[in-house]
Amino acid sequence: MATPVKVYGPPVSTAVSRVLACLLEKEVPYQLIPVNMSKGEHKMPEYLKIQPFGQVPAFEDEDISLFESRSICRYICEKYAKQGNKDLYGDGDNPLVKASIDQWLEAEGQSFSPPSSVLVFQLAFAPRMKLKQDQGAIRQNEEKLKKVLDVYEQRLGESQFLAGDKFTLADLSHLPNAHYLVNATDMGELFTSRENVGRWWSEISSRDSWVKVVGMQETA
């Protein structure tokens, strides 16, 4: 039996939960190793050997280590291409399929993630951490996110999912931030009020892999 890969970090982290969802989709055995960030464990020398920026997640697969969640997900999909959800990162025979996935994965990282990450922090995490919310940043990034979701609304009127008619890594990568915005803030209407985005969100958030990740977050 293959040695489980190791994922370091708490499941409440958006980046960690992205990797966990990918592992579950690909049916890859894994070991989740807690990192107590409040105690500074992410800044310890041993941890910095595998995550030089002192962030989460860190990832190990036997003798290799990786540290950026989207790159980790691509790696998982490539190495374990023949198991689990085989459509998650294209079928390997059609470069256009993978290019479509990559372009929407880049859209998530460059267009969706920046404003949604600010909103998640300001609205979901700052109150828990007893930090003052920046109302200017909230307003500014809400407007930015609206524009991104308007593009998604049009795209999702043309295809069932972002990269085509199959659920892929492009969709999966949106799950962590969107989950917090829909379920832990008052920004959920940004998704649910848009017909196509709302339909898409309902489909991707109800996948077994993500339901399991949410369960881990709730019991962490």
C-alpha positions in Angstrom: 0.0 0.0 0.0 1.3 3.5 -0.9 2.6 5.6 1.9 0.1 8.4 2.7 1.1 11.9 1.6 1.4 14.4 4.4 -0.5 17.7 4.6 0.6 20.2 7.3 -1.9 22.7 8.5 -5.4 23.3 10.0 -8.4 22.4 7.8 -9.9 25.8 8.5 -7.2 27.3 6.4 -8.5 28.1 2.9 -5.3 26.9 1.3 -5.2 23.6 3.3 -8.8 22.9 2.6 -8.1 23.3 -1.1 -5.5 20.6 -1.0 -7.7 18.3 1.1 -10.6 18.6 -1.3 -8.2 17.7 -4.2 -6.8 14.6 -2.3 -10.4 13.4 -1.6 -11.4 13.9 -5.3 -8.4 11.9 -6.4 -8.8 9.3 -3.6 -5.2 9.7 -2.4 -4.5 8.5 1.1 -3.2 11.3 3.3 -2.1 12.2 6.8 -3.2 15.6 8.1 -0.6 17.0 10.5 -1.7 19.8 12.8 0.3 23.0 12.8 -0.5 25.3 15.8 0.0 28.7 14.3 -0.9 30.5 17.5 2.1 28.9 19.1 4.3 29.8 16.2 4.9 26.2 15.0 4.8 27.4 11.4 8.0 29.5 12.1 10.0 26.7 13.7 13.2 25.7 11.8 12.0 22.1 11.1 8.8 23.4 9.5 10.6 26.1 7.5 12.6 23.4 5.8 9.5 22.3 4.0 7.6 25.6 3.9 10.3 28.3 3.7 7.7 31.1 3.9 6.3 29.8 7.2 2.7 29.5 5.9 0.3 26.6 5.4 0.0 24.2 3.8 3.2 22.3 3.5 3.1 19.0 1.7 5.3 15.9 1.6 5.1 12.9 -0.7 7.9 10.6 0.3 11.1 12.5 -0.6 9.5 15.6 -2.2 8.0 18.6 -0.6 5.8 21.4 -2.0 4.2 24.5 -0.4 1.8 26.3 -2.6 -1.8 24.9 -2.6 -2.6 25.3 -6.3 0.8 23.8 -7.3 0.2 21.0 -4.8 -3.2 20.3 -6.4 -1.7 20.2 -9.9 1.0 17.8 -8.7 -1.6 15.5 -7.1 -3.7 15.5 -10.3 -0.6 14.7 -12.4 0.9 12.0 -10.2 -2.4 10.3 -9.5 -4.0 10.8 -12.9 -5.3 7.3 -13.2 -7.3 7.2 -9.9 -10.2 9.0 -8.4 -11.8 11.8 -10.5 -9.9 11.5 -13.8 -11.4 14.6 -15.2 -10.1 16.9 -12.4 -7.1 18.2 -14.5 -8.0 17.0 -18.0 -7.5 13.6 -19.6 -3.9 14.1 -20.7 -4.7 13.6 -24.4 -6.2 17.0 -25.2 -4.0 20.0 -24.5 -6.9 22.4 -25.0 -8.9 20.8 -22.1 -6.0 21.3 -19.7 -5.4 24.8 -21.1 -9.0 25.7 -20.3 -8.7 24.4 -16.8 -5.4 26.3 -16.3 -6.9 29.6 -17.5 -9.8 29.4 -15.1 -7.5 28.3 -12.3 -5.4 31.3 -13.0 -8.5 33.5 -13.0 -9.3 32.1 -9.6 -5.8 32.9 -8.3 -5.4 36.3 -9.9 -8.9 37.7 -10.1 -11.2 35.9 -7.7 -8.8 35.1 -4.8 -7.5 38.7 -4.1 -10.8 40.4 -3.3 -12.5 37.3 -1.9 -9.5 36.7 0.5 -9.7 40.2 1.8 -13.4 39.8 2.4 -13.0 36.4 4.1 -10.4 37.9 6.4 -12.3 41.1 7.2 -15.7 39.5 7.6 -15.1 36.0 8.8 -11.7 35.9 10.6 -11.1 39.5 12.0 -14.1 39.3 14.3 -12.9 35.9 15.7 -9.5 37.4 16.2 -11.0 40.5 17.8 -9.4 42.7 15.1 -11.0 45.9 13.9 -12.6 45.6 10.4 -11.5 47.9 7.6 -14.8 49.1 6.1 -13.0 50.8 3.2 -11.3 47.5 2.2 -14.6 45.7 2.5 -16.4 48.1 0.2 -13.6 48.2 -2.3 -13.2 44.4 -2.5 -16.9 43.8 -2.6 -17.0 45.9 -5.8 -14.0 44.0 -7.3 -15.6 40.7 -6.5 -18.9 41.7 -8.1 -17.1 42.4 -11.3 -15.4 39.0 -11.3 -18.7 37.2 -10.6 -20.4 39.1 -13.4 -17.8 37.5 -15.7 -18.5 34.1 -14.1 -22.2 34.6 -14.6 -21.8 34.9 -18.3 -19.3 32.0 -18.5 -21.6 29.7 -16.5 -24.5 30.5 -18.8 -22.4 28.9 -21.6 -21.1 25.8 -19.8 -22.0 23.8 -16.7 -18.7 24.5 -15.0 -15.9 27.1 -15.5 -13.7 25.0 -17.8 -16.4 23.1 -19.6 -19.1 20.6 -18.7 -17.1 18.7 -16.2 -16.1 19.6 -12.6 -12.4 20.3 -12.6 -9.6 21.8 -10.5 -10.7 25.2 -11.7 -14.0 24.9 -9.9 -12.6 23.1 -6.8 -10.1 25.9 -6.2 -12.9 28.4 -5.6 -14.5 26.3 -2.9 -12.6 27.5 0.2 -13.1 31.3 -0.1 -16.6 31.0 -1.5 -17.6 28.7 1.3 -16.7 31.3 4.0 -18.3 34.1 2.1 -21.6 32.2 1.6 -21.8 30.6 5.0 -19.9 32.9 7.4 -20.5 36.4 6.1 -23.4 38.5 4.8 -21.8 38.3 1.2 -23.6 35.1 0.3 -26.0 36.9 -1.9 -23.2 37.9 -4.3 -23.3 34.2 -5.3 -26.9 33.2 -4.8 -28.4 36.2 -6.5 -26.8 35.4 -9.8 -28.7 32.6 -11.5 -25.8 30.7 -13.1 -23.3 31.4 -10.3 -25.8 30.3 -7.7 -26.5 27.1 -9.7 -22.8 26.4 -10.0 -22.1 27.1 -6.3 -24.9 24.7 -5.3 -23.4 21.9 -7.4 -19.8 22.3 -6.5 -20.3 22.9 -2.7 -22.5 19.7 -2.4 -19.8 17.4 -3.7 -18.9 14.6 -1.3 -15.2 15.7 -1.2 -16.1 19.2 -0.1 -18.8 18.1 2.4 -16.1 16.0 4.1 -13.7 19.0 4.2 -16.4 21.2 5.8 -17.0 18.4 8.4 -13.3 18.5 9.2 -13.4 22.3 9.7 -16.4 22.0 12.0 -14.7 19.5 14.2 -11.3 21.1 14.2 
